[in-house]
Amino acid sequence: GGGGGGRMGNSVSVPNHKPLDIDMILKAEKNAKRTKVFLLRNGMLTAVPRRCPHMTSLREVDLSSNRIVELPFELGDLTKLKVLNVSYNCLAHLPHSLGDCGILKEIHASHNALEDIPDTFGRLTRLKTVDFSYNSLTDAPQQLAKCASLIYINVSNNWLEMLPILWSELLQLQELNVAHNRLSEIPEEYAEMMQLRKLDLRDNSVTVIPFGVLADTSLDRIYTDENPVHAVLKQQQGYR
């Protein structure tokens, strides 16, 4: 009768991959105590292991290639954290508390479902690398302009229509990847990015590259394929 149906429902809903290995989590915790790196990839996790945010001496957390839908607020307590890798998960948001991880140097969050980036990330003045590629961002995170140490930004494969003029304040930036978006222009203020060496604009709708961006930066590689500007630059031998 009804009871049987209930049991059957349960058995059908059991996922057909192997169940989450508790040993795997315990092993990751044990290794993390010794190495200060919490490493658990490809674990089919839907949530961050409970003890992870409370291991306050962690320098690196790598939970890439799982199925995590949300990061706990307590991750902000990891004040010694330098590297966070949550790429290839199912995250729509990142916790504002990550702005408290004052010495964070790298955030890898590609291949998620991110719709926005917390304003608090502007506090991360030691941040050098951010990868938010392959997400669902419609607005480029303007607050990164305050992250004065940034060397590398990847926001490719999102839904961006504009780039923040304020990013021109990133005087250390060497590589900017904005490929596969919906951009129609590059702010002429980006001429101030003295260190910029590599600019990837592939597959956008950019019609012109401001002269200063070509002349005043350190640009030695620019990728413009699948933009109206590509043919123009080729004609002018705008490639150096």
C-alpha positions in Angstrom: 0.0 0.0 0.0 1.1 3.6 0.7 4.1 2.5 2.8 5.5 0.4 -0.1 5.1 3.3 -2.4 7.1 5.5 0.0 9.9 3.0 0.2 10.0 2.7 -3.6 10.2 6.5 -3.9 13.2 6.5 -1.6 15.1 3.9 -3.5 14.4 5.7 -6.8 15.7 9.0 -5.5 19.1 7.6 -4.4 21.6 9.1 -6.9 23.3 6.5 -9.0 26.9 7.7 -8.3 28.7 6.2 -5.4 27.6 7.7 -2.1 29.7 10.4 -0.6 32.7 8.9 1.1 32.9 10.0 4.7 36.4 8.6 4.8 37.3 11.0 2.0 36.2 14.0 4.2 38.0 12.7 7.2 41.2 12.1 5.2 41.0 15.6 3.8 40.6 17.1 7.3 43.5 15.0 8.6 45.8 16.1 5.7 44.7 19.7 6.2 45.8 19.8 9.8 49.3 18.9 8.6 49.6 20.8 5.3 47.2 23.7 5.9 45.6 22.8 2.6 42.0 21.5 2.5 41.9 19.5 -0.7 38.8 17.6 -1.7 38.1 17.6 -5.5 35.7 15.4 -7.5 33.9 14.4 -4.3 30.3 14.9 -5.4 29.9 17.2 -2.4 26.8 19.4 -2.4 28.0 21.3 0.7 31.3 22.4 2.2 32.4 19.8 4.8 31.3 21.2 8.2 34.7 21.4 9.9 36.5 23.1 7.0 35.5 26.7 7.8 36.6 26.2 11.5 40.1 25.1 10.6 41.4 28.6 11.0 45.0 27.9 10.1 44.1 26.9 6.5 46.1 28.7 3.8 44.4 27.0 0.9 41.0 25.5 0.2 40.4 23.6 -3.0 36.9 22.2 -3.4 36.8 22.4 -7.2 34.8 19.9 -9.3 32.0 19.1 -6.8 28.3 20.1 -6.7 28.4 22.7 -4.0 25.4 25.1 -4.2 26.4 27.4 -1.4 29.5 28.4 0.6 29.1 28.9 4.4 29.4 32.4 5.8 32.0 31.1 8.2 34.6 30.9 5.4 35.2 34.5 6.3 36.8 33.3 9.5 39.7 31.8 7.6 41.9 34.9 8.0 45.1 33.0 6.9 43.5 31.9 3.6 45.6 32.7 0.5 44.0 30.6 -2.2 40.3 29.6 -2.7 39.4 27.3 -5.5 35.7 26.6 -5.9 35.6 26.3 -9.7 33.3 23.7 -11.3 30.5 23.8 -8.8 27.0 25.1 -8.7 27.3 28.4 -6.9 25.0 31.3 -7.7 26.6 33.6 -5.1 29.7 33.9 -3.0 29.5 34.9 0.7 30.1 38.6 1.5 32.2 37.4 4.5 35.0 36.4 2.1 35.9 40.1 2.2 37.3 39.4 5.7 39.9 37.0 4.3 42.4 39.8 4.3 45.4 38.1 2.8 43.5 36.2 0.0 45.7 36.2 -3.1 43.7 34.0 -5.5 40.1 33.3 -6.1 39.2 30.6 -8.7 35.5 30.4 -9.2 35.1 29.6 -12.9 32.4 27.3 -14.2 29.7 28.1 -11.7 26.4 30.0 -12.0 27.5 33.2 -10.3 25.1 36.1 -10.9 27.1 38.7 -8.9 30.2 39.3 -6.9 30.0 40.7 -3.3 30.9 44.4 -2.9 33.1 43.4 0.1 35.7 41.9 -2.4 36.9 45.5 -2.8 38.6 45.0 0.6 40.9 42.3 -0.7 43.9 44.5 -1.4 46.3 41.6 -1.7 44.3 39.8 -4.4 46.4 39.0 -7.4 44.3 36.6 -9.5 40.6 36.3 -10.0 38.9 33.9 -12.4 35.1 34.3 -12.7 35.0 32.9 -16.2 32.1 30.7 -17.4 29.4 32.2 -15.1 26.2 34.2 -15.4 27.5 37.7 -14.6 25.7 40.6 -16.3 27.7 43.3 -14.5 31.4 43.3 -14.3 32.5 43.6 -10.6 33.5 47.2 -10.4 34.6 46.8 -6.8 37.7 44.9 -8.1 39.1 48.4 -9.0 40.0 48.7 -5.3 42.1 45.5 -5.4 45.2 47.3 -6.3 47.5 44.2 -6.4 45.5 42.5 -9.2 47.6 41.1 -12.0 45.1 38.8 -13.7 41.3 39.1 -14.3 39.3 36.5 -16.2 35.6 37.3 -16.7 35.3 35.6 -20.1 32.2 33.6 -21.0 29.7 35.7 -19.1 26.9 38.2 -20.2 28.9 41.4 -19.8 27.8 44.4 -21.9 30.1 47.0 -20.3 33.5 47.1 -18.6 33.9 49.4 -15.5 35.9 52.5 -16.3 37.2 52.3 -12.7 39.2 49.2 -13.6 41.6 51.7 -15.2 43.0 52.2 -11.7 44.5 48.7 -11.7 48.0 49.8 -12.5 49.5 46.3 -11.8 47.1 44.5 -14.1 49.0 42.4 -16.7 46.3 40.2 -18.2 42.6 40.9 -18.8 40.4 38.2 -20.4 36.9 39.4 -21.4 36.4 37.1 -24.3 32.9 35.7 -25.2 30.8 38.4 -23.7 28.6 41.2 -25.2 31.0 44.1 -25.1 30.8 46.8 -27.7 33.7 49.0 -26.4 36.9 49.2 -24.4 37.1 52.2 -22.1 39.7 54.6 -23.4 40.8 55.1 -19.7 42.3 51.6 -19.9 45.3 53.4 -21.5 46.3 54.0 -17.9 46.9 50.3 -17.3 50.6 50.7 -17.8 51.4 47.0 -17.1 48.7 45.5 -19.3 50.4 42.9 -21.6 47.6 40.6 -22.7 44.1 41.6 -23.7 41.7 38.9 -24.9 38.5 40.3 -26.5 37.5 37.4 -28.7 33.9 37.0 -29.6 32.5 40.4 -28.7 31.1 43.3 -30.7 34.0 45.7 -30.3 34.3 48.1 -33.2 37.3 50.2 -32.2 40.3 49.9 -29.8 41.2 53.2 -28.3 44.6 54.3 -29.6 46.0 54.8 -26.0 45.2 51.2 -25.1 47.4 50.1 -28.0 50.1 52.7 -27.5 50.4 53.5 -23.8 50.1 50.1 -22.1 52.7 47.3 -22.3 50.4 45.4 -24.6 52.2 42.7 -26.7 49.3 40.3 -27.2 45.8 41.3 -28.2 43.1 38.9 -29.4 40.3 40.4 -31.4 38.9 37.5 -33.5 35.1 37.6 -34.0 34.8 41.3 -33.4 34.2 44.0 -36.1 37.5 45.6 -35.1 39.5 42.5 -36.1 39.5 43.3 -39.9 40.4 46.9 -39.3 43.4 46.1 -37.1 44.6 43.5 -39.5 44.6 46.1 -42.3 46.5 48.6 -40.1 48.8 45.9 -38.9 47.7 47.0 -35.4 49.3 43.8 -34.2 52.8 44.2 -32.7 
